[in-house]
Each structure stands twice: as C-alpha cells, then as structure tokens.
Amino acid sequence: MDGWETWQRQTDEGAVESEQRVALRAPVVAFSVAGAEHLGRAYWREVERVTGRLVRTRERQGTLELRLLAHGPVLLRFGQPTFEATTALARCSYPIEGGLLAQRPAGEIVFEQAGGASPVFRSTIRGFFPSLAARNGRPDWTGALYNRLQSRIHVVVSRRYFARLIAEARG
C-alpha cells in the first residue's frame, strides 16, 4: 500500500493512542452514513479473518463484543457505534466499554475516510487503557506485553482491513 503509516504513544495518564493510515487514490466507501457503517462492519469481519475466527464478534443489546471462540470470555466490549458523514467524511466510532483486555471502560476506536477525491483512510485508537499494559494495576508501564501482542494484532488487522477495502473498491 502506498502511503502506509503507523504510530503509537502512551499518554501521561497511561492511555494508549495509535493510528494506522493510508493515502487513497479514490474513496473506498461512499461519503455517507452507509459508507461509515461499512467501515465499522468491515473491520470486525477482518478481525475474524485474521484470527482464523478464534476471535469472533457478537452483537448484543446495542453493544459489540469480541469473544474468544464465540461463547468464550469477552476480550473487548464496545458500545453503540456513532456514524458521521459529510461530503468529505465517513466516520464510524465505537466507545470501548470493557472486557478482559481493557483495564476499564475508556477510549474509542474510530474508522475514518476523510478528504474528498484523494482521501486518507484511518484506524485510530484513543484513550484506551489496555489490561496487558498494566503493572500492579497502575498505568505506569513499559508496555512491552501490549506492544508485543495486542498492538501488533491491531496493526496487522488494520493493514489487511485497508488492503481488503481498497481491493473491493477497485472491483
């Protein structure tokens, strides 16, 4: 993919923020609510594909859960998505509500296509407190376990997600 970029940082409070992005030659979804919804649904399908369906999504009472083997423990729980759309933006955002991989309900994951005819496509995590990053329950961590496992999985999923949507848009 041309223009692929990724970065991650930890805030002073201990939250993780990361972004994966790619410059597009043309939009991959319509700049509409339906396009924004497609961005979210496509990401969760890619999570299942990348993990060989070891991790599966389950929608329940307005939330979305990532579960181990469909009926196993909830790895991450997300609240009701919000969708935004303008003539140059399609955005889908899920609040992070908990699960085994979260220290507490906080933050969000956002999927966004912004910029008109030559947009930028982003997958962004903001304000997330991963349990794999905690040391003695405190947010002052080195992040080694999170960086070696959870963060890498997210980057791999994002890269495949971007590639799949770009390929689908080209037909």
Buried (B, 14 or more C-beta within 10 A) or exposed (E): EEEEEBEBEBEEEBBBBBBBBBBBEEBBBEBBBEBBBBBBBBBBEBBBEBBEEEBBBBEEEEBBBBBBEEEEEBBBBBBEBBBBBEEEBBBBBBBBBBBBBBBEEBBBBBBBBBBEEEBBBBBBBBBBBBBBBBEEEEBEBEBEBBBEEBBEEBBBBBBBBBBBBBEEEEE
